[in-house]
Amino acid sequence: MFRYVCGFLVFYTPWIFGFQPDIVEYDGHLSLNLQHSFDHVKEPQFFDRGTVDIQSIRTGAVTLKQKPLSVEDKQKLKALAEKDGLYRLRAFVQALDGRETSFLTFVKACSLAESHLSDILTVSLDHTGSVIAVSMSTSPAICEGRHISHEHLQHFNTTVFVKHMEQGPVPDTAAYIQKLEKEREARERGETKDNRSFLAKYWMYIVPVVIFVVLSGAANPDGGAGTGGGGAGR
């Protein structure tokens, strides 16, 4: 039998994920097919775990349908935990246009077992609403070596979070250009008064003259001294 879990999860909190729900301009439905593996090999074999239906990106309506672990699965998970192996999860995401993308994530098998199959799935979206990452975590994330009985490894207790990518500030180029145009037109009409000081207005003319005078004086020190000596001899 499948276990159905329906509900509205608070996974669009602005101070956690850096976006405001009321400014999300898109909405849609996403479907994730989950597969998992208990193999401790380089090329593990995956089996169906269940599905996650994100019915609304904006409101956060989610439906989960996941298979309970069989007796064989429980034994494999405990054996994998004893070997300090990794529990692997693969998610296939199907968008509205029919495209399917797969994402691979993993946690330590011991942390999943000690959490009594309580895991957290984080689905990250870009600014267009497309999935860019699916990650899995457990709480606690550190294995403590506790003994786990089979009765605690029956059903997955999964929490789904949808994380929207935060967009950085965009410069208002059009407004800046309009401001420059208005200032230019005002100067042409003589409406803009230049309140700068004399030095601020004409420093580009004053500086070369000062430099020229200083260099000229430094280049003729003997000429100044000779003139002074002639006056004293009279």
Residue pairs with C-beta under 8 A, 6 or more apart in sequence:
1 68
2 50
2 65
2 66
2 67
3 64
3 65
3 66
3 67
3 68
3 155
3 156
4 63
4 64
4 65
5 63
5 64
5 65
5 66
5 158
6 62
6 63
6 64
7 62
8 59
8 60
8 61
8 62
9 60
9 62
9 159
9 160
9 161
10 60
11 17
11 60
11 160
11 161
11 162
11 163
12 19
12 21
12 58
12 60
12 162
12 164
14 20
14 21
17 163
17 164
17 166
18 164
18 166
19 164
19 165
19 166
19 167
21 58
24 57
24 58
24 164
26 57
26 58
26 128
26 129
27 56
27 57
27 58
27 59
27 129
28 56
28 57
28 96
28 129
29 53
29 54
29 55
29 56
29 57
29 96
30 53
30 54
30 57
30 93
30 94
30 95
30 123
30 131
31 51
31 52
31 53
31 54
31 93
31 94
32 51
32 52
32 53
32 54
32 91
32 92
32 93
32 121
32 123
32 134
33 48
33 51
33 91
33 92
33 94
34 48
34 49
34 50
34 51
34 52
34 66
34 89
34 90
34 91
35 46
35 47
35 48
35 49
35 89
35 90
35 91
35 92
36 46
36 47
36 49
36 87
36 88
36 89
36 90
37 44
37 45
37 46
37 47
37 87
37 88
37 90
38 44
38 73
38 76
38 77
38 79
38 80
38 87
38 109
39 45
39 88
40 80
40 83
40 85
40 86
44 88
46 88
46 90
48 67
49 66
49 67
49 89
49 156
50 64
50 65
50 66
50 67
50 156
51 64
51 65
51 66
52 62
52 63
52 64
52 91
52 121
52 158
52 160
53 62
53 63
53 64
53 65
54 60
54 61
54 62
54 123
54 160
54 162
55 61
55 62
55 63
57 125
57 129
57 162
60 162
62 160
64 158
64 160
66 155
66 156
66 158
68 154
68 155
68 156
69 77
69 117
69 153
69 154
69 155
71 150
74 150
74 153
77 87
77 109
77 112
77 113
77 153
78 113
78 148
78 153
80 86
80 87
80 109
81 108
81 109
81 110
81 112
81 113
81 114
81 143
81 148
82 110
83 109
84 108
84 109
84 110
84 143
85 108
85 109
86 106
86 107
86 108
86 109
87 106
87 107
87 108
87 109
87 112
88 104
88 105
88 106
89 104
89 105
89 106
89 107
89 136
90 102
90 103
90 104
90 105
91 102
91 103
91 104
91 105
91 121
91 134
92 100
92 101
92 102
93 100
93 101
93 102
93 103
93 131
93 134
94 100
95 101
95 130
95 131
101 131
103 131
103 133
103 134
105 134
105 135
105 136
106 136
107 119
107 136
107 137
107 138
107 141
108 138
108 141
108 143
110 143
110 145
111 138
111 140
111 141
111 142
111 143
112 119
112 138
113 148
113 153
114 140
114 143
114 144
114 146
114 148
115 138
115 139
115 140
116 148
116 152
116 153
116 157
117 152
117 153
117 154
117 155
117 156
117 157
118 138
118 139
118 156
118 157
118 158
118 159
119 136
119 137
119 138
119 156
119 157
119 158
119 159
120 136
120 137
120 138
120 139
120 158
120 159
120 160
120 161
121 134
121 135
121 136
121 158
121 159
121 160
121 161
122 133
122 134
122 135
122 136
122 137
122 161
122 162
122 163
123 131
123 133
123 134
123 160
123 161
123 162
123 163
124 131
124 132
124 133
124 134
124 135
124 163
124 165
125 131
125 132
125 162
125 163
125 164
125 165
126 132
126 165
127 164
127 165
127 167
132 165
183 192
186 192
194 201
199 206
217 224
